[in-house]
């Protein structure tokens, strides 16, 4: 993968500070080797997924409103949207 073994070990053992969090392309390489979902690794690394980032930046106030919803209200909203699309 072209990664330093020490760096890879620190990733595996969660010994990186926030400034050292692997970039999206590095996590993609790791996911490919592990044959796992890169999006899941990005989320575990507290990285915003690329396709999400552009949507959030385009409508930050809307996403703030969604984040303020209770779990119950969010579930109702998603169910309503899914029902409308069906």
C-alpha positions in Angstrom: 0.0 0.0 0.0 3.0 2.3 0.3 2.4 3.0 4.0 5.0 3.1 6.7 4.6 0.1 8.9 4.8 2.2 12.1 2.0 4.5 10.8 -0.1 1.5 9.8 0.4 0.1 13.3 -0.6 3.4 14.9 -3.8 3.4 12.7 -4.6 -0.2 13.8 -4.1 0.6 17.5 -6.0 3.9 17.4 -2.9 5.9 18.5 -3.2 8.8 16.1 -4.1 12.3 17.1 -6.7 14.2 15.0 -4.0 15.8 12.9 -2.7 12.4 11.9 -6.0 10.8 10.9 -5.6 9.0 7.6 -6.7 10.8 4.5 -9.6 9.6 2.4 -7.3 8.0 -0.2 -5.2 6.2 2.4 -8.4 4.8 4.0 -9.6 3.7 0.5 -6.3 1.8 0.0 -6.7 0.1 3.4 -10.3 -0.8 2.6 -9.3 -2.3 -0.7 -6.6 -4.5 0.9 -9.0 -5.6 3.6 -11.8 -6.0 1.1 -14.2 -3.9 3.3 -16.4 -0.9 2.9 -14.3 2.3 2.6 -17.2 4.5 3.7 -17.3 2.6 7.0 -13.6 3.2 7.6 -14.0 6.8 6.8 -16.8 7.1 9.3 -14.8 5.3 12.0 -11.9 7.7 11.3 -14.4 10.6 11.9 -14.0 11.7 8.3 -16.9 13.2 6.3 -17.4 11.2 3.2 -16.6 13.1 0.0 -20.1 12.9 -1.5 -21.6 14.0 1.8 -19.2 16.9 2.3 -20.3 18.7 -0.9 -24.0 18.3 0.1 -23.4 19.6 3.6 -21.4 22.6 2.4 -24.1 23.4 -0.1 -26.8 23.5 2.6 -25.2 23.8 6.0 -28.3 25.3 7.7 -30.5 22.4 6.5 -28.0 19.9 7.9 -27.8 21.7 11.2 -31.6 21.4 11.4 -31.4 17.7 10.7 -28.7 17.2 13.3 -31.0 18.9 15.9 -33.8 16.4 15.4 -34.3 13.8 18.0 -33.8 10.2 16.9 -37.5 9.6 16.9 -38.2 12.7 14.7 -35.4 11.7 12.4 -36.8 8.2 12.0 -40.3 9.7 11.2 -38.8 12.1 8.7 -36.9 9.3 6.9 -40.0 7.0 6.9 -42.1 9.9 5.4 -39.5 10.5 2.7 -39.3 6.8 1.9 -43.1 6.5 1.8 -43.4 9.5 -0.5 -40.8 8.0 -2.9 -42.5 4.6 -3.0 
